[in-house]
């Protein structure tokens, strides 16, 4: 009797194990590129297909459900951080903090070195705001007009802008891709960002050298009209004068200090947001209702009610820069994570991941080979489906346990994901990022791609450090991944 109640679980062969991934590629590529279907619906279709496969292999719905819930439970703290980031962005805008950071960043523009300046200014803006699209669509578009007036090579300037924009998309704690990479690997956000300095700073240096050499012959002292107009408009809309401007830096300073002292992320962000609201009330003259709306729904230009502010005469780039933030702005990414975890959870239960990984790992013996494999898969998958968030979740789920088993902290994996996915996405012509950048900057992806140096160097340095051991974090006793290491290997670290 007991024997008849035993559940028969079938182990998939390699062909069957690859089937859910192949199905996902076809569905996402067809749905996104040909029919422009919302990716969340496509992910649910992939999840349904994989759930059916799991049931056919002998697993129960309860097992699938428990696995999805378990993965969501682990990711939930990071999703909370993501939503808090949206709240903080709304608070920073209404306080004048982000406008002030943009205002200061634009002051360093030097017509003498337009290419490298375009790169550095976009770096500052994207790190300050956490949005590559916002940086490229505002200051980036203005810099392209400046470059055209100077006779500078537009593909080079566009490539520098894209590289600078994605520096911030990769390194800013306000970036959704940075948060998503941390979520996919269950890595602390700030430790993830700190670990990326090993591969990103060398890329920053290489990019600056290339852009300085390339731009030396394009010196000019011409007018920078649009940039000046943005600066003047920001100064009219917000109180950015000194020494008031120094007070506007308090919110980001709080986040930086909290990060350095390794304080809990969400309380630090909430304190920063509270200080930003206080600044908005006392210095910028906004009402508490306006501040609350900005934190929930995002900042809107209609919130300016001061006499003399003519919204119709404002430079077009300014609303594109300011109208963002709010908790609701992060819900799309959070919902995408929920839908993707449905697919990843079912894939885990089916045993397909273990089969695929076991075949891959037969040929992967060293840390360098593991990181190289991760990076290559990242580039291939982002090129095929053109969507970073899904790629993060898929590769993160595929490799996380393998990194831990080999005594490597998950921040090595999260960094490699950023190096091979985040910055490669705008180089894919059919990705949303590639389409947006080419249409915004007026230069085709194929033209600016060779000049987007930072989008290549991450993969290169990731592979080099993997084989040399430089910048590779090992799991230590009582460290972040120590308990997972013990659970997966049954071993303890005595050092």
C-alpha positions, 0 to 999 in steps of 0.5 A, spaced: 500 500 500 505 504 501 509 503 495 503 505 491 502 511 494 510 513 492 511 519 487 515 517 481 519 523 479 522 523 472 529 526 471 529 530 464 534 528 459 538 534 456 534 535 451 527 536 455 531 540 460 533 545 455 526 545 452 523 550 457 529 555 456 528 554 448 520 555 449 522 562 453 527 564 447 521 563 442 516 566 446 520 572 448 523 574 442 516 573 438 512 577 443 517 582 444 520 584 437 514 582 433 508 583 437 510 588 442 506 584 448 507 586 455 513 582 457 509 580 464 504 576 460 510 572 456 513 570 462 507 568 465 506 564 459 513 561 460 511 559 467 505 556 465 509 551 460 514 550 465 509 548 470 506 543 466 512 540 464 514 539 472 507 536 473 508 531 467 515 529 470 511 527 476 512 533 481 505 536 484 503 543 484 504 544 491 511 543 490 511 548 485 507 553 489 512 552 495 518 553 491 515 560 488 513 562 494 520 561 497 524 564 492 519 570 493 520 570 500 528 571 499 527 576 494 522 580 498 527 584 502 530 587 495 523 588 492 522 592 498 528 596 497 526 597 490 520 600 492 523 605 497 528 607 492 522 610 488 520 613 494 526 616 495 527 619 488 521 622 488 523 626 495 530 627 492 526 631 486 521 635 490 527 637 495 531 640 489 537 634 491 537 631 484 536 638 480 542 640 484 546 634 482 544 635 475 545 643 475 552 642 478 554 636 473 553 641 467 557 646 470 563 642 468 562 641 461 568 643 457 567 645 449 575 643 449 573 636 450 566 634 448 567 627 447 570 625 454 566 631 457 559 628 454 561 621 458 563 624 464 557 629 465 552 623 463 556 619 468 555 624 474 547 625 471 546 617 471 549 616 478 545 621 481 539 619 478 539 612 477 536 612 470 540 611 463 534 613 459 533 619 463 540 621 462 541 620 455 534 623 453 535 630 457 543 632 457 545 626 452 540 629 447 542 636 449 550 634 448 548 631 441 546 638 439 552 641 442 557 636 438 553 637 432 555 645 432 562 643 434 563 639 428 565 633 433 564 626 430 556 624 432 557 616 433 563 617 438 559 622 442 553 618 442 557 612 444 560 616 450 553 618 452 551 611 452 557 609 456 556 614 461 549 613 462 550 605 463 555 607 468 550 610 472 545 604 471 550 599 473 553 603 479 547 607 482 543 604 488 537 608 485 538 604 478 532 598 477 537 594 474 542 594 479 537 592 484 534 587 480 541 584 479 542 584 487 535 581 487 536 575 482 543 573 486 540 575 493 546 579 494 546 586 499 545 592 494 551 596 497 556 590 497 554 589 490 555 596 488 562 596 492 564 589 488 563 592 481 568 597 482 573 592 481 571 591 474 568 598 472 573 603 475 578 600 470 573 601 464 572 608 466 579 609 466 580 606 459 574 610 456 576 616 459 583 615 455 580 613 449 575 619 449 580 624 450 585 621 444 579 621 440 576 628 441 583 632 442 582 635 434 575 637 436 576 643 441 571 649 440 569 654 444 562 655 441 556 656 445 552 651 449 545 653 448 541 647 450 545 646 456 545 653 459 538 653 458 537 647 462 541 650 467 538 656 467 531 653 468 533 649 474 535 655 477 529 658 476 524 652 478 528 650 485 532 654 490 539 652 488 543 658 490 549 657 495 550 656 501 543 653 500 545 648 495 550 644 500 544 643 504 541 639 498 546 634 498 545 632 505 540 626 503 545 623 498 550 624 504 546 620 509 545 614 504 553 614 503 554 614 510 549 609 511 552 605 506 559 606 509 557 604 516 553 598 513 547 600 516 540 597 514 538 600 507 531 601 508 531 605 514 537 609 511 533 611 505 527 613 509 531 617 513 534 620 507 527 621 504 524 624 511 530 629 510 529 631 503 521 632 505 523 637 510 528 641 505 522 641 500 518 644 505 522 649 508 527 651 502 523 649 496 516 651 498 512 645 496 507 643 501 507 636 504 501 634 500 505 635 494 511 631 497 507 625 499 504 625 492 511 625 489 514 620 493 508 615 491 506 617 484 512 621 482 514 628 481 510 632 476 511 639 473 504 641 475 507 641 482 510 648 481 505 653 483 509 659 484 507 665 481 512 667 475 513 660 473 511 659 466 511 651 464 509 652 457 516 656 456 520 651 460 526 647 456 523 640 453 529 636 456 527 639 464 520 635 464 523 629 461 529 629 467 524 631 473 518 627 472 520 621 475 520 617 481 515 615 486 513 608 489 509 606 483 514 607 478 518 601 481 511 597 481 512 594 474 519 592 475 517 588 482 511 585 478 516 583 473 520 579 478 514 576 481 512 573 474 519 571 472 520 568 479 514 563 477 518 561 471 524 560 475 521 556 481 517 552 476 524 551 472 527 549 479 522 544 481 522 540 474 530 539 475 531 542 468 536 547 472 540 541 475 541 537 468 543 543 464 548 546 470 551 539 471 552 538 463 555 545 463 560 544 469 563 538 466 567 543 462 568 548 468 573 547 473 576 553 475 573 560 478 576 563 471 572 558 467 566 559 471 566 567 471 567 566 463 561 561 462 557 566 466 559 572 462 558 569 455 551 566 457 549 573 459 551 576 453 548 571 449 541 571 452 541 578 453 542 578 445 537 573 444 531 576 448 534 583 449 531 584 456 535 585 462 531 583 468 529 576 465 536 575 464 538 577 471 533 572 474 534 566 469 542 566 470 542 568 477 537 562 478 542 558 474 548 559 477 547 562 484 548 555 488 554 553 484 558 559 486 556 558 493 558 551 493 565 553 490 566 558 496 565 564 492 560 570 495 554 571 490 556 578 489 561 575 484 555 573 480 551 579 481 557 583 478 558 579 472 551 579 471 552 587 471 558 586 466 555 582 461 548 584 461 546 591 464 551 595 459 551 590 453 543 591 453 544 598 449 548 595 444 543 590 442 539 593 436 532 590 437 532 591 445 528 597 448 534 600 450 538 600 443 531 602 440 531 608 445 538 610 445 538 610 437 532 614 437 534 619 442 541 620 440 539 620 432 545 615 431 544 608 429 546 602 434 551 600 429 554 606 429 555 608 436 556 601 439 564 601 437 565 607 441 561 605 448 567 603 451 564 601 458 559 596 455 565 592 453 570 593 458 566 590 464 566 583 461 573 583 459 576 585 466 571 580 469 574 574 465 581 577 467 580 578 474 576 571 474 583 567 472 588 572 476 583 571 482 584 579 483 577 582 486 574 575 487 571 575 494 571 568 497 566 566 503 568 567 510 566 564 516 559 567 518 559 571 512 553 573 508 553 566 504 556 562 509 550 559 512 548 557 504 555 554 503 554 550 509 547 548 507 549 546 500 556 542 501 555 540 509 562 543 510 564 548 515 569 554 514 574 554 519 578 560 517 
